[in-house]
Amino acid sequence: MESLVIIGAGQSAVQCVTSLKKEGYEGSITLIGEEEHLPYQRPPLSKGFLEDSVAKERLYFKKLDYFIENKVQLKLGASANQVNVASKEVILSDDSKLNFDKLVFATGSRVRKLDFPGKDLSSIYYLRGLDDAEEIKNDLEISKNLVIIGAGYIGLEVAAVASQKGISVTVLEMADRVMNRTVDKQISEYYRKLHEEHGVNFKFNSSLEAIKGGEKADVVICSDGSEIKADMVVIGAGIIPNYELAEQSGVSCDNGISVNEFGQTNIKDIFACGDCTNHPNKLLEMQLRLESVHNAMEQSKTVASTILGRPIEYNQVPWFWSDQYDHKLQIVGLSGKHNQVVMRGNLEDKKFMLFYMLDDELIAVDAVNNSKEFLICRKLVANKVTIKPEMISDTETNLNDLIA
């Protein structure tokens, strides 16, 4: 019987297992996860879980019974220290060994940690895992002054939760606006005002210099010399793909684990999926490393199909979302190469969309509180539709009519 080992226990790993079992995979499967928890969802950690609208039990992808009934062996609280490609063997942190016929790296990513004076004080957090979220959640109940380093999705989502709990929140950001790498200035300005209406303070064009305190954080020192009172600090400085183990095993890596359109690495019978991969996208005509639930799920389905001997090319337009207060921001496509931005709807209605154009071709859409039309836009971007700006801005235009 064929043996499959999956290193990782996040979204992509569980989706790979689910897809394999659904399609009748008969080999043995072993899932290796560094955390003691059953595999769980990460997106709610900075949103619903922090604000108590999502219980811990609802975070888990599957109950333990699922893995038992489907004969999936869980190796939780263990890490893979070495992969021997020649002998097809994985050596774990407890020195035990697992043999495999096929191997999937679903190692995900980790937070980028900053080096600064005071980094070892308590009440300084990075949010990546469930344990992190539980510690932050507990501290939010007793803190009065929170400083968030970084105005990206995670930072702003935590800011939204904390401000609604009556905590004084200050966001420190190196750039001159929020979400500066991912959205247009109009959306940045809209969300800055939204947060300020909820009492959040922003300090732009400044970075973290140091944190002072006794045993725990007390004051954040900024690069311009100013000080911000803080009895709690959450740092969101981006994430880094976990590819080192694969690279040490002889797998080709370049800003992630290099795979082809079928999730295959340069080594036979070794695959990779999720945040840790750098993969080709023919629709966008580029190599991508994506940090998104959509990518983790869909690329895992591709890897499962390849393992089953029914390869299906992974070739989709990426999409993302962020929930802040009662606002849902949804993004499809990559807007980096646009030369025109067209608005549909208006800011005053708190429901609008930005269409990013490269000449007359639609390459990306940002939607605020418009999930219905966003679903249509995912198809429009995938189809690379050519459309006149005046048709987009006219809300009487039925976007469905533009789908070829």
N, C-alpha and C positions, 0 to 999 in steps of 0.2 A: 504494500500500500504506500502511495506517495505521501511524503511528509512535507508540510509547508510550515515555515516559521515566519512570523511577522514581528518585526522589532518596532515597538510603538503600540500605544493603546488609546489613541485619540480618534478624531472623526474619520480620518482616512483609513486607519486600521480596522475599525469596526465596520465601516461601509464595505471594505474589501471582504471581510468575513461574511457579512450579510449577503452580499452579491454572490459569493461563491456558493453558499449554502442554498440560496434561492435557485441557483442554476444547476444544483445537483452534484456539487463537488464531493467526491467520496474519500479523498485523502484525509490524513490527520492534520489538524491545525493547532499550532501553539502561538499564543499571543503574549509578548513580553512587555510589561509595563512597569516603569520605575516607581510609580505611586502605588500606595496600598489600596486606593479606591478602585471600585469597578469603573470601567471606561465611562466618561461623562462628557457633556457638552461644555464648551468654553464660552461661547457668546453670552449666555445669561449671567456669567460671573460678574461682569461689570455693569449689569443692568438689573434684571429681575431678581436675581439672587441677593444682590446687595440691598435692594429696596423691599425685600420680603414678599414679593409677589410670586416668586418661583421657589418652591421648597426644595431642599437638598435632594429628596428622593426623585424629584422630577428631572434632575440633571442627568441621571444615568441613562445611557442609550438603551441598555437591556438589563433585565434582572438576571441574577445569577442563574436562575433556572434555564434561561435561554442557552447559556454557554454549556451547561451540563447536558441538556437535552440534545444539543447539536454536537456534543463531543468535542468542544473547543477547550483545550487546556489553557488555563490562565496562569501565567507566571508573574504575579503582581508583587510589587516591592522589590523587584530585581531589575538589574540593568545588564545589557549586553556589553561586555568589555572587549570582546575580540571576535572577529569573524574570520575563520580559516577557509578560504575559498577552495583550496586544493582538496582538503579533506571534507568539505561541506559540513562544517561544524561551527556552532556558536558557543563561546565560553561566557558564562554568566558571572556576575559579581560574587556569587557564592561558590565559585569554582566548578559548579556543575556544568555539564555539556549537553547540547542539543544537536542532534544530527538533522540535516535537512536535504531534501531533493530540490526544493525551490525556496527562495528567501525574498521577503519584501521588506525594504526599508520604508517605514512610515514613521520616521523619527521626529517629524514636526520641526518646531523651532523653540528658541528660548529667549528670554528678555535680554536686551542689551543693558548691562550694568555699568553705572558710572563710577569713576574713581574720584573721590573728593574728601577733604577733611571732614570727619564726622560721619562717614558712611556706615560705621558700625553701631551707631546709636540705635536704641529701640524706637519703635513707632515710625520707622522708615520702611516703606513697602514697594515692591514691584508686583503687579498683578498679572499672573500667568496661569496659576493652577488653583485648584479648589482650596487647598490649605491657605494659600495667599488670600483668597477671597474671604474665607472665614475669619482670618485675623483682621483684615480690613473692616469687615462687617462689625466685628466686636468692638474695634477701636472707634468706629463712627458713633457708637452709642455713648461714648464718654468724652469725645473730643469737641473742642469749641472752635479751633482754628486749623483748617486744613490747607496745606499748600500742595498743589499738583504741578509737577515738572513735566511740561509737554502738553500742547493743545491739539493732540491728535484724537482719534476716535475714543480710545480707552480713557484718556485724561478727561475728555469732555463728558463722557458717559458717567464716570465717577463723580465729576463736578455736579452733574444734574441730580444724582441721587443724594449727595451730601447736602447740597443747598436746600433740597426739599425736606431735609431732616433738621433744618434750622442752623446748620453749621456755617461759619464764616469761611468762604472758599476764595483762595487766590490762585490763579493759574499763571505760571511763569513759562514764557515761550521765547525761544531764540529768534524766531521769525517775526514778521510784522503783522501776522494775522493767524487765525485758527485754521486748522486743516489745510495749511498752505500748500502741501504737496499733492493734494487730491482733488480739490474743488476750486471753482472760479471765485474771484474776489467778492462777487455779489452774494454767494452763499456763505462765504466766510463772514462777511459783514452781518448778514441776516442772523447767523448763529451766535455771533458775538453779542448782538443786541438781545437775542433771546435769553442768553445766559445772564447778561447784566440785568435784565428785567427780573430775574430770579435771585439777584443779589450777588452774583459771582463777579469778582474783580479780576482784571487781566493786567499783566505786566509783560509787554512785548519788547523785542530787541534786547533781551537780557537772558542770561543763563545762570545756572546754579554754580556758585563758587565754593560754598561750604555750608555745613549745618552745625550749629552749636547747641550745646545742652549739657545736662548732667549725665544721667543714664539714658534719657530719652531726648528726642528732638525738642528744641525750644525756639530757635530762631534760624531762618534760612537767610544766608548771606548771598546776595546777587552779584553778578559780575561788575555792576556799576557801583558797588559798595553799599547799596541800600539794603535794609533788613526787613524781613517779613516775619511776624510772629507765627509760630506753628507748633502745635503739640502733636501734629501728625503730618507725614509727608508721603505722597504717592508719586512714584516716578514712572513715567511712560516715555521711554527713550527709544522705542522701536524694538524689533526682534531680529534674531540671527538664526539662519537655518542650521539644523543639526546634521551636518554631513561628515563630521570628522571620522566617525567609525567606518563609514562607507569608504572614505578616502584611504584610510589605513588598510582597508581590505583589498585595495587595488581597483576600486570602482572610480571611474572618471568623475571629477567634480569641478564645477566652476560656478561660484556663487550658488551653491546647492548641488545636489546629486544630478548629474546629467543623464537624462533619459530621452528616448525617442518618442514618437507619437503613440506608441503602444505601451509606454511605461517601462520599457526594457532598458537596462543599463548596458555598459560595454561588456559585461560578463554574463555568459549564458546562465539562465535560470535564476538570475538576480534582478529584481524589479524595485521600483520606488514610486511613491505617490504622496501627494499632499504638499504642505508648506516647505518640505525639505528639498523639493525637486526644482530643477531648471529644465524647462521643456519647450519644444517648438510649438508654435501656434500658426498654422497656415492661414487662418482667417485674418489674423493681424500681421502676418508676415514678420514675425520676430520670435526671439527666445524670451521666455517669461519665467520669473519666480514669483508665485502669487501666494498671498496670505489671506485665504478666504475659505469659508465653509463650502461654497459652491465648487471651487477647484478641488478641495479635499475629497468631496463626495464623487464628483464626476470622474476625476482621474483614477480614483480607486475602482470604480466600475470598469474602467478601461483595463486596468491591471488584472482584475478578476477575469475578464473575458479573455485576455491574453493567456493567463495561466490555464484556462479551460480549453485552449486551442482554438478559440473563436475570436481572434483579434479584431477589435473595432477601434479605429483611429480616434484619439482624443483631440477634438478640435472645436472648442466652444469659446464664445465671447465671455470674459469674466464679468461677474457682478458682485456687488458688496452692499452692506446696509449698516446703518447705525441708528439706534433709538436714543433720543435725548428728550427728556420731559415727555410731552405727548406728541412729539414730532418724529416722523420716520424719514430718514434720508436714505435713498436708494440710488445706486450708481451702476450703470452698465457701460462696458467698454473702457478704453484708456484714452483720456482726452489730451495727452501731452502734445500731440502734433497739430492741434486745431489752429485755425486762423480766423475763426469767427464763432461767436456765441450768440444764440438766439433764445429769448425767453418766451415761454408759453405760460399764460396765466399772469398773476401779479403777486408781489410780496405782501400786499395788504390783506389778501384773502388767506394767507398762510397755506397756500396750496399753489405750487408753481413748478415749472421744470426748466432746465437749461439744456439746450441742444448744442453740442459741440460739432462744428463743421470743419472739414478740410476741403476748401472750395465749396462745392455743393454736395459733397458726400458726408453723410452722418456717421460719426465715429464714436460718439459717446453721449450719454444722457444722464443728468442728475435730476432726480425727482424728490420733491419735498411734499409729503402728505398726499401723494397721488399714486397709490399702488395699482389702481386699475389701469391707468394709461401706461404705467411703467412696464407692465407685462407685455403690452404691445411694443413698447420701445425696445425691449430685449430682442424681439424679432426684427425690428427695423435696423438695429445696429448690426445684427448678424447678417442681414441681407445686404448690407452696405448700400442702402437706398440713397438715391439722388433726389434731393428735395429743395424747393425754393424756400428761403427764410420766411417770406410772407405767408406761406401755407402753414408753417410751424406756429407762428405767432397768432394766427387766426384760430381761436378756440372753437370755432364752428367747424373747422376741418376735422373729419373723423379719421383718426390715425389708422384705424383698421383698414381704411381704403388704400393706404399707402403700402400695405404688405403685398409684395409681388406674388 
